[in-house]
Amino acid sequence: MTKPETRPQDAIAVVGVAGRLPNAPDIDTFWHHQVELIEGARRLSRAEMARNGRTPADLDRPDLVPLTATIDDIDCFDAPFFQYTTAEAEIIDPQIRLLHEIAWETLENAGVKPGTPDQRIGVFASANVSSYWFYNLGACFAELDPNELLHIISTNSQDYLATAVAYRLGLTGPALSIQTACSSSLVTATIACQSLLDGSCDAALALAASLTLPQATGYISTKDSIFSPDGVCRPFDADANGTFTSDGVCGVLLKRLDDAEAAGDRILAMIRGWALNNDGRRKIGFFAPSIEGQREVLLEAAAAAAVAPGDLEYLETHGTGTHLGDPIEFQAIKAVHGTAPRPGHRLVLSALKSSIGHLGVAAGLGGLIRSVLALYNRKIPGTLHFNSFNPAIGTDGTQLRVLAHTTEFPSLDRPPRAGVSSFGVGGTNAHMILEAYEAEASLPEAPGSEAPVRPEVIGLSALDADALDRQVARLRDWLASGRVPATERTFPSLAAVSDGLMFDRALMPFRRAVVASGLAETAETLARPAAWIRTPDAPRVCFVFTGSGVPSRTVARQLADEVPAFADAMAEIDRVLTGRGEPPASDWLGRDKAAAAERALMRSHVAAFAFGYAHARMWQALGLEPEVVLGHSMGEIAASCIAGAIGVADALTFVGERARIIEDVAEPGELLAVAGDHADLLDHLALFEGLSVAGHNGVGQSLVAGPLPAIEALKRRLTGAGLPCSILPAGRPFHSPGMAPTCDKVAAAAAGRFKTAARPVASTVTSRLETEAVAAPSHWSAQMVTPVDLTGAIDAALDHGCTLFLELGPRPTFAVGGGRTLVDRRSAADWLVALTPGDDRKTAEIAKILAGTRARLFERGFATTPVGRPRAARTTLPGYAFAKLRYWREERRHAPRAAPSPFVRTSDGSSDQAASLPAPGDASAEDLLQDLLSEIWCVELGRTSIDGTDSFVALGGTSLAALKVVGAVERQLGLRPPTESLILAESFDAFVDAVKAQLLQAQEADMAWLSQHGVSELRP
C-alpha cells in the first residue's frame, strides 16, 4: 500500500475506468495510442462528407476542415440488456445510451457488481446538450400528445443523465447531473469525491459523454475562432492555431481508499486532493480564461493534497492549443508549480487534446483517465505536434517542459504524482492532484506464465444465448492474444480470471463453464462448440446424502488433503470419537484397504456418517447452502445433522448405538437392487417367502430385502425376466419387517437427542418435508422397518421449489433413479453427482473432479469459492459483449392515423359521426379494432407484432408509455380508456375486450342522448 506518511487522511482510490474515445473503442486501445502517439482523428473524403449531409456549397468552402474524431456505432445500443423497449431506445439520446454501457463497463473493470444491497453507488454525470434531439427528433414536436413530448424530454435532457443510469443499474447513492461546460466532467469527479467523504455513498461513478451530430461532416474554421484551420491541435507550441471537437464517453469508479483496500480492490491511483472555483469577473469577457482563477484553483488543490507547489512530475493540462488559452494556462501553472522543489526536478506538461481533440464536457474525465493510467503504468505520454514553445510563453527559470515523446516517471523516494486541470467556458475551474498507489512488496504479481497450475473453473454468463456466444468469443480471443490490459502490469493468472468471472461479475441466466489448467487450454476449450445452460430464476439446492455405503477410502483421503473444510470437519468428528476412546473415523477412511473385522457396522456406519457430514460442510464452506436436505436410509441422520436437528456429538452417539442394536438383534438378510419399479416386482415377490420392497430409489429403481436364499432365487428369476439386479452385501434386511426387533431400542437411543430442524428435511420415511417430525424418537424407529421412499422425498423437495439435487456420496449411487424421477415429473431440475469419477477412477484427480462440479454448479446458478486456495486478486477482464442493435430515428415516426371523428354534440342538437363499433357481434368491426390497438401497441413498444396473450407490462411498457397508448386510442377512437385498464390487463386480448366494452357503452349513451333530444338521424 502507499506509505502511510505520504497518504493524506481523506484519499480517494480510483478502482475502475472505462471509455470509448476517438479511434479507440476501449481503454486498452486508448492507452496504447497515447503511449505510441497515435492520432485519434482522421481525414474525410469529399464523398464521405457529402453522404453525411454536406451540401456542394459547403464542400467548396475553403474553410471547411475535412476532419473527424468520432467513435463507432453511436446508432447502436443493447436496449434489451437495460430493459428498454425498441420504441424507447429509438428516442433516447445516444449520449445517454452510451452512458449506460460505459457505467456498466466501469463497474466491471473495478470488479463491482451493480445493485449490491449493502453498497450505495452514486452516479455523477455530464453530457453535451443533445444534438440528437435537435437533428433527429425535431419533427416529433408536431405530435399533439404531450406524453410523447415528455418522453422525448426525459430521454434527451441533461437533467436525467444520472438518474436514468441509476434506475437501470439499480444504484442507490446520489444521482446528480452536473454541467459546467468544458470542465463539467472533472467537476463531476470532484463532487463524486466529496460525496464519498461526506458518506453519501460507498462508491461513486463519474460519467461523461460528448457526442455531436451530424457526424463525419468536417467543421468550419473561421478566422480567429478556437477551431484549428488545419485540423491539428498543438498545445503550447509555437504553431498552435486552435483545436477541434471530438466525441467520447468516459467513466471512472471511485472509493474511499481505506474501503478499497479493505475490499481487496485493484487500485489504479489515488486522488490526494482537489479544488473548484470560478473566475468571476476577473477576465476580459465571459468566454475568456483567467490567470487568477486558474492559479488559485491550482494552489488550493495543492494545499488540499498536502503537496508542496511544484512537487509534481506530470501535469495533464487543459491544453487547447489556442493563442489566448495556452499562454494564460502556462502563466497560472508557472505561478504555482514553476519552481523546482529540489535541484534537477522537472515537471512535464502534457495534453490529451493534442491526440484526440477537445472532448467538450468529457475532456476533464478523459484527462483524468489518461493521468490515472500514466501513474499506474509509470509512463508520461507525450504531447503530439510539439516542437517548441509558443513565443508568448515565458519559460525561463521554470522547471516546466513539454515532451513530444513518451517518457518514464523518474525514480524518487516517494510515489509519482500528477495533476489534472479542466477549465470551463464561463469560468468554472477544476484541478485534481493524484499519486501512484504502491502495493506492499510482499504481495506477488499474478503469474502470467503457462506453467502447470491447478484446474480452475472459467464461468461466463449473459442475458441471452447470442450474448453468451459473444462473451465466449471475446474471452477466448483475449486469452489467445496475451495482451496485457492497460489496467494490469502482467497478464492475469488463470486463478484471477476464474475468480473475477465467478465473483466480480453480475451473474445472468444464460451460462457456460469450462474447466482448464492453463490459459492456453482455456482458450482452446472455449473454442469447442458447447451448449449453454439457462439457470432457474431462483435456484435452490437439495443436498442428497447417500446413506450407509462404505465410502471410498481414496476419495476421502484426497478430499482431506485437498480441501481444508473437509479436513476440518473430519477433525471435528475425530475429536469427539477419540475423546470417548473410540478409533477416529479419518483413520478408517484413510486406509487403502480395511481389515475384515473393520467391516462391522460400528465402523462402517460411523465412517459413512462422517463422510456425508464432512462432505456437506465442505460445500457449505465453499458457499453452497442447501434449501432442503434429503438422506437415503441412515443418510437421513447426516441430513438431519446438517439441518440442525441434532448435534455432531449426539449424532455420532446415535449412529454408533443404532449400529450396535442392528448387529445385536436384527435378523440376518441382504438387499437386492433392481432396475425396475416396485409394481414390476410384486408378482415375483409373491413367489418367495420373507421378501418385501425395502426402497423406492427413484423411477425405475427399487430395493428388495429378505433372507439371502430368497434374495438369490429372486435375482435369478429377475435376471431371466430381463430385469437387471445386484445383491448389496448389507448383512441385514434393512427397511423391512425383519428389522422389527430393533424398533424399540432405536427409539430409546434417539430419545432426547433430536430437536426441531432449522431447515426442511425431505424425509424418505414420510415422503414429506419435515422439521418437527425428525425430533420424535418414533420417526427413527419407524425408519427401521419402513421402505425408503427416495422417490417421494424427491417429489417433496420439488414441490418446495428445489432446482438442483446434489448427491453427496463418494460415488454415483442414485443418479439414475433420481434423474429418471425428474424426467418423469417433467421437472426442469437437475441431478448432479458431486464426486463424479473421471474416465479412470484410479487416476482421476480430486481437484479436477471438484472443479468440474463447481463448473456444473455455476451453470445451474450457484457460485462457489475456489477449492484449496485463497481468493485471487481482482483483475481486469473483457467486459460484457453488448449487442449492437441499431436504434435511430431519421424522421417523424408515424403520422396521425385517418379515423372517423368522435361524436360531437352541438348546441343546436345536431351531431357529427362518432367513431364506434357497429352492432355487437360484427366480426369485421371487432377485427378492425383489434388491428388498430395492435398497431398502437407495436408503435409504442417497438414491436412488429402482438400476441393475444402478451401483457403490456411484461413487454416493457412503462407508465409513460401507457399514457401514450391511451392518448393514441383517444385520438383514433374518440374515447380514452383508463390507464389502469392497460397496466392491469393480463393480456392484449383483455385490453381489447375492455376497449370494446367501453366503445359499446359509449355507443349506447350516444343513442340515448340522440333519443332524448329527438335526433332521428346523424348528419354526415
Secondary structure, DSSP 8 states (H G I E B T S, - for coil): ---GGG--TT-EEEEEEEEEBTTBSSHHHHHHHHHHT--S-EE--HHHHHHTT--HHHHT-TTEE-EE---S-TTEE-TTTTT--HHHHHHS-HHHHHHHHHHHHHHHHHT--TT-TT--EEEEEEE---HHHHHHSGGGGG-S-HHHHHHHHHTTSGGGHHHHHHHHHT--S-EEE---GGGHHHHHHHHHHHHHHTTS-SEEEEEEEE--SS-SS-EE--TTSSB-TTS---TTBTT---B-B--EEEEEEEEEHHHHHHTT----EEEEEEEEEE-TT-SSSTTS--HHHHHHHHHHHHHHTT--TT--SEEE------TTHHHHHHHHHHHHH-S-SSTT--EEEE-THHHH-B-GGGHHHHHHHHHHHHHHHTEE---TT--SB-TTS--TT--EEE-SS-EE----SS--EEEEEEE-TTSEEEEEEEE-----TTS-----S------EEEEEEESSHHHHHHHHHHHHHHHHH----TT-SS---HHHHHHHHHHSS---SEEEEEEESSHHHHHHHHTS----EE--SS--EEEEE--SS---HHHHHHHHHH-HHHHHHHHHHHHHHHHTT---HHHHHT-SS--GGGGSHHHHHHHHHHHHHHHHHHHHHTT---SEEEESTTHHHHHHHHTTSS-HHHHHHHHHHHHHHHHHHS---EEEEESS-GGGTHHHHTTSTT-EEEEE-STT-EEEEE-HHHHHHHHHHHHHTT--EEEE--SS-TTSGGGGGGHHHHHHHHTTT----SS-EE-TTTSSEESSGGGSHHHHHHHHHS-EEHHHHHHHHHHTT--EEEE-SSS-SSHHHHHHHHHHTT---EEEETT---SSTTT--HHHHHHHHHHHHHHTT-----SSS---------------EE----S-S-----------B-TTS-B-------STT-HHHHHHHHHHHHHHHHHHHT-S---TT--TTTTT--HHHHHHHHHHHHHHHS----HHHHHS-SSHHHHHHHHHHHHHHHHHHHHHHHHHTT--S---
